[in-house]
Amino acid sequence: MITVDKDKCTGCKVCVRSCPFAVITIVDGKAEIGEGCTLCGVCVKVCPEGAITITRDRKAKVNLEDYKGVWVIAEYNEGNVRNVTLELLGKGRELADKLNEELAVVVLGHEIKDKAKELAKYGPDKIYIAENKYLAQYTTDAYADIISGAIVKYKPSIVLFGATPNGRDLAPRISARLRVGLTADCTGFDIDEDGNLVQTRPAFGGNIMAKIISPYTRPQMATARPNVFKKPEPKEKEAEIIEIPSKILPISIRTKVLETVKVGEQAEVSIEEADVIVCGGRGVKSPENLKILQELAETLGGTIGGSRPIVDAGWLPQHKQVGQSGKTVAPKLYIAAGISGAIQHIVGMRTSDTIISINTDPEAPIHEIADLAIVGDLFKIIPELTKQLKQVIAERSK
């Protein structure tokens, strides 16, 4: 419930100008909020007198039948759509088809309509677009205001975010505003017999897979790890374009992006985006030995990664860690060198297209999921493999 304290309200019209849905008017010198309010909270933040308040029920009371459709919140990086958005569109299509409902993607940005239309190739029935110069760069306040207001207005049943730094920041902010649950870092989604979203995520260090449902509230919200689901193949398809109200006042945005400096994983190829990863484990024995893995990775045009033990030992930075407590990857080629294959590591790379394992232990669990398992000494195998690859590359370049 939203209320205006008439004694505090001065009729300054700041709330009128800030309302994305234009439902606030000034009557007899005081603000009045009409039908169509989505409780997005923008007016509460900008009111200089603190005259507007929102009171929410501790437990949401909703008619579940009012909520239909699957939404994917799109994310862009330097003008390019992130892979996790396409992955979620592929999975979202499956979920929507099981529910016999529509799939939609929500895109926020500035002058982004043409790029957003390209997403039609990946399966959505609708594309919701919010364009505003204040949406050009991600900020929690602006994105949370627009998306939470759109959710209340259009009532999707399921809302999915990528478990990226921005997604992990945005999703809990929106779920708190809407008083609904949020399942983080999911690795699986399905629909049960009652039409609920079954959200699967590892728990207790990856030793069990928890299945979570939200049967009493809507929307059902979750973030999904990148590289867990396969990207759909693009197909020629049309999607309905719907423009979301996107009125934003600068005063409602409490942070500004002054400068972007690329360091660490941002300054090089991210292991989440790499086509080839050579990953080392305890069997590498010392940080100095990582150079032979690095040489192989460079020869293949890829990057190096590591299991948790060597990252914890400080041999590689944390953003290079593959596994449950690191990054989930799905390259075209994954070479595991000196890695035994604990479940915590396997859940982070098992969707790779081709997996090659190198380990002296013939019983190592990593061999069980490998497409090619090599039982042997990585210090002999990798240098020889690198040597032969360089010869082949040199011959082809002649």
FENVENJO-V891187 format. One record per residue. N is the residue number from 1. RES is the residue in one small letter. SS is DSSP state (h for helix, s for strand, l for the rest). PSI is psi in degrees with one decimal (* if undefined). NEAR is the number of other ideal C-beta (glycine too) atoms within 12 Angstrom. Layout:
n/res/ss/psi/near
N/RES/SS/PSI/NEAR
N/RES/SS/PSI/NEAR
This chain:
n/res/ss/psi/near
1/m/l/137.1/13
2/i/s/135.3/30
3/t/s/153.4/23
4/v/s/123.4/32
5/d/l/105.7/17
6/k/l/-27.6/18
7/d/l/-31.7/11
8/k/l/-30.6/19
9/c/l/132.3/30
10/t/l/-1.0/21
11/g/l/30.7/23
12/c/l/-17.0/23
13/k/l/8.4/22
14/v/h/-41.4/28
15/c/h/-34.9/42
16/v/h/-44.6/30
17/r/h/-23.9/23
18/s/h/-19.1/37
19/c/l/117.5/39
20/p/l/-22.3/40
21/f/l/7.2/30
22/a/l/46.9/22
23/v/l/5.7/27
24/i/s/131.4/37
25/t/s/165.3/23
26/i/s/118.6/22
27/v/s/121.5/16
28/d/l/38.4/10
29/g/l/6.2/14
30/k/s/150.8/25
31/a/s/137.8/37
32/e/s/137.4/25
33/i/s/119.7/33
34/g/l/-171.8/18
35/e/l/149.1/13
36/g/l/-3.5/19
37/c/l/132.6/30
38/t/l/3.6/33
39/l/l/35.6/32
40/c/l/-23.6/44
41/g/l/1.9/34
42/v/h/-45.5/42
43/c/h/-32.8/44
44/v/h/-41.2/32
45/k/h/-35.8/28
46/v/h/-16.0/33
47/c/l/115.2/35
48/p/l/-18.9/21
49/e/l/-5.0/22
50/g/l/33.0/19
51/a/l/-13.7/27
52/i/s/131.0/37
53/t/s/151.7/21
54/i/s/129.4/25
55/t/l/122.3/13
56/r/l/143.3/20
57/d/l/141.1/14
58/r/l/-39.4/8
59/k/l/120.1/11
60/a/l/138.6/25
61/k/l/104.9/15
62/v/l/154.2/23
63/n/l/109.1/13
64/l/h/-27.0/23
65/e/h/-16.8/11
66/d/h/-14.0/17
67/y/l/120.8/33
68/k/l/144.9/25
69/g/l/157.0/34
70/v/s/127.3/43
71/w/s/139.7/46
72/v/s/126.5/49
73/i/s/113.9/50
74/a/l/150.3/47
75/e/l/134.8/42
76/y/s/151.6/33
77/n/s/113.8/26
78/e/l/41.6/16
79/g/l/-6.4/17
80/n/s/137.3/17
81/v/s/137.5/32
82/r/l/147.2/34
83/n/h/-35.4/35
84/v/h/-29.8/43
85/t/h/-43.9/43
86/l/h/-38.2/34
87/e/h/-41.9/39
88/l/h/-30.6/50
89/l/h/-38.6/48
90/g/h/-47.0/34
91/k/h/-38.0/39
92/g/h/-34.0/47
93/r/h/-41.8/36
94/e/h/-45.8/26
95/l/h/-45.2/41
96/a/h/-39.6/34
97/d/h/-38.4/17
98/k/h/-33.9/23
99/l/h/-8.9/28
100/n/l/44.2/15
101/e/l/178.5/27
102/e/l/151.1/30
103/l/s/134.0/41
104/a/s/152.1/45
105/v/s/139.8/48
106/v/s/123.9/49
107/v/s/126.2/44
108/l/s/140.5/42
109/g/s/-165.6/33
110/h/l/125.3/23
111/e/l/51.2/17
112/i/l/3.6/31
113/k/h/-44.0/24
114/d/h/-41.9/16
115/k/h/-36.5/25
116/a/h/-35.9/36
117/k/h/-26.8/23
118/e/h/-23.3/27
119/l/h/-15.3/43
120/a/h/-27.3/29
121/k/h/-14.8/25
122/y/h/17.1/36
123/g/l/-12.6/36
124/p/l/148.4/42
125/d/l/-29.0/30
126/k/s/149.0/36
127/i/s/113.8/39
128/y/s/127.0/40
129/i/s/131.1/35
130/a/s/117.9/37
131/e/s/130.8/26
132/n/l/143.7/30
133/k/h/-23.8/19
134/y/h/-3.1/31
135/l/h/3.2/34
136/a/l/-38.4/24
137/q/l/144.7/25
138/y/l/128.0/33
139/t/l/140.7/28
140/t/h/-46.8/29
141/d/h/-51.3/32
142/a/h/-46.5/40
143/y/h/-39.9/42
144/a/h/-39.8/38
145/d/h/-50.0/45
146/i/h/-46.6/45
147/i/h/-41.8/47
148/s/h/-38.8/42
149/g/h/-39.7/40
150/a/h/-37.7/37
151/i/h/-44.4/39
152/v/h/-36.9/37
153/k/h/-46.8/27
154/y/h/-16.0/29
155/k/l/60.7/26
156/p/l/151.9/40
157/s/l/-33.0/39
158/i/s/135.1/46
159/v/s/122.1/50
160/l/s/137.2/51
161/f/s/153.4/46
162/g/s/142.2/43
163/a/l/58.7/37
164/t/l/173.1/34
165/p/h/-43.6/24
166/n/h/-42.2/31
167/g/h/-38.6/39
168/r/h/-22.2/25
169/d/h/-42.5/25
170/l/h/-46.4/38
171/a/h/-48.3/41
172/p/h/-29.4/25
173/r/h/-43.4/27
174/i/h/-41.6/40
175/s/h/-35.0/32
176/a/h/-39.7/19
177/r/h/-39.6/34
178/l/h/-5.1/37
179/r/l/46.7/27
180/v/l/164.9/36
181/g/l/165.7/28
182/l/s/127.1/34
183/t/s/124.2/36
184/a/s/150.8/29
185/d/s/47.1/36
186/c/s/149.7/42
187/t/l/2.7/37
188/g/s/146.1/27
189/f/s/144.8/40
190/d/s/173.0/23
191/i/s/128.9/26
192/d/l/-177.7/20
193/e/l/-18.7/11
194/d/l/3.9/14
195/g/l/10.4/26
196/n/l/150.0/29
197/l/s/120.8/45
198/v/s/114.1/28
199/q/s/117.0/36
200/t/s/130.2/27
201/r/s/148.7/29
202/p/s/146.6/31
203/a/s/162.2/21
204/f/l/53.1/12
205/g/l/21.3/16
206/g/l/4.5/25
207/n/l/-22.5/13
208/i/s/159.0/15
209/m/s/112.1/21
210/a/s/137.6/20
211/k/s/121.4/22
212/i/s/137.3/28
213/i/l/159.2/24
214/s/l/80.6/32
215/p/l/-11.0/20
216/y/l/-14.5/18
217/t/l/159.8/27
218/r/l/148.3/34
219/p/l/164.5/42
220/q/s/122.7/42
221/m/s/143.1/43
222/a/s/152.8/47
223/t/s/146.6/36
224/a/s/139.0/46
225/r/l/139.8/44
226/p/l/152.1/38
227/n/l/17.9/40
228/v/l/-41.4/38
229/f/l/150.9/34
230/k/l/141.4/21
231/k/l/137.9/26
232/p/l/154.3/26
233/e/l/134.0/14
234/p/l/139.8/16
235/k/l/149.8/15
236/e/l/119.7/11
237/k/l/146.4/22
238/e/l/149.1/15
239/a/l/144.4/28
240/e/s/131.0/18
241/i/s/125.2/26
242/i/s/124.8/25
243/e/s/127.3/23
244/i/l/135.8/40
245/p/l/131.8/29
246/s/l/41.1/36
247/k/l/125.7/32
248/i/l/132.3/34
249/l/l/137.0/27
250/p/h/-31.7/20
251/i/h/-22.6/22
252/s/h/-9.7/33
253/i/l/114.4/28
254/r/l/-9.0/15
255/t/l/152.8/17
256/k/l/141.7/17
257/v/l/108.4/16
258/l/l/-34.7/8
259/e/l/146.9/7
260/t/l/121.0/13
261/v/l/121.9/9
262/k/l/121.3/13
263/v/l/162.5/10
264/g/h/-126.0/15
265/e/h/-23.9/23
266/q/h/-20.1/17
267/a/h/-3.3/12
268/e/l/-177.6/21
269/v/l/122.4/26
270/s/l/141.1/31
271/i/l/-22.2/40
272/e/l/-22.8/38
273/e/l/-8.6/27
274/a/l/144.6/34
275/d/l/-25.6/25
276/v/s/130.8/32
277/i/s/128.5/47
278/v/s/113.5/50
279/c/s/131.8/55
280/g/s/151.1/45
281/g/l/-158.1/45
282/r/h/-31.2/31
283/g/h/-12.0/34
284/v/h/-26.5/36
285/k/l/-36.3/22
286/s/l/154.6/18
287/p/h/-29.1/20
288/e/h/-30.4/13
289/n/h/-10.2/26
290/l/h/-19.1/34
291/k/h/-28.9/21
292/i/h/-30.0/34
293/l/h/-39.5/46
294/q/h/-41.0/30
295/e/h/-41.1/23
296/l/h/-42.8/35
297/a/h/-44.2/36
298/e/h/-36.9/22
299/t/h/-36.4/28
300/l/l/-1.5/31
301/g/l/28.8/18
302/g/l/-154.9/31
303/t/s/167.7/36
304/i/s/149.2/43
305/g/s/179.1/48
306/g/s/155.1/45
307/s/l/172.0/41
308/r/h/-41.8/33
309/p/h/-41.1/28
310/i/h/-25.1/35
311/v/h/-43.5/32
312/d/h/-30.6/19
313/a/l/-6.4/21
314/g/l/11.9/15
315/w/l/-30.7/30
316/l/l/153.3/33
317/p/l/159.1/25
318/q/h/-32.9/22
319/h/h/-4.4/25
320/k/h/0.0/38
321/q/s/131.6/36
322/v/s/131.5/51
323/g/l/-173.5/39
324/q/l/-42.6/31
325/s/l/9.8/23
326/g/l/-129.9/36
327/k/s/145.7/42
328/t/l/127.0/43
329/v/l/157.2/46
330/a/l/62.5/35
331/p/l/171.3/39
332/k/l/-33.2/22
333/l/s/126.5/30
334/y/s/119.0/44
335/i/s/117.0/47
336/a/s/111.9/50
337/a/s/116.1/49
338/g/l/27.9/39
339/i/l/127.3/45
340/s/l/-37.8/29
341/g/l/46.1/36
342/a/l/153.2/27
343/i/h/-33.3/24
344/q/h/-31.2/30
345/h/h/-41.8/43
346/i/h/-38.5/35
347/v/l/-16.7/38
348/g/l/-4.4/44
349/m/l/2.7/47
350/r/l/-16.3/33
351/t/l/8.3/28
352/s/l/146.7/37
353/d/l/-49.5/20
354/t/s/129.4/22
355/i/s/127.3/36
356/i/s/125.6/35
357/s/s/139.5/41
358/i/s/113.9/42
359/n/s/142.3/34
360/t/l/-18.9/26
361/d/l/114.3/24
362/p/l/-16.7/16
363/e/l/5.4/14
364/a/l/131.1/30
365/p/l/-26.4/23
366/i/h/-30.1/42
367/h/h/-27.4/26
368/e/h/-27.7/20
369/i/h/-2.8/27
370/a/l/144.4/28
371/d/l/-32.3/20
372/l/s/113.1/19
373/a/s/122.5/26
374/i/s/116.9/28
375/v/s/109.8/18
376/g/l/-178.2/23
377/d/l/116.6/21
378/l/h/-26.3/37
379/f/h/-15.2/25
380/k/h/-39.0/16
381/i/h/-48.6/29
382/i/h/-46.8/37
383/p/h/-39.2/22
384/e/h/-39.7/20
385/l/h/-43.8/29
386/t/h/-43.2/28
387/k/h/-46.6/18
388/q/h/-36.0/16
389/l/h/-41.4/26
390/k/h/-38.1/19
391/q/h/-43.4/15
392/v/h/-43.2/15
393/i/h/-41.4/16
394/a/h/-41.7/12
395/e/h/-38.4/10
396/r/h/-25.9/9
397/s/l/-8.1/8
398/k/l/*/7
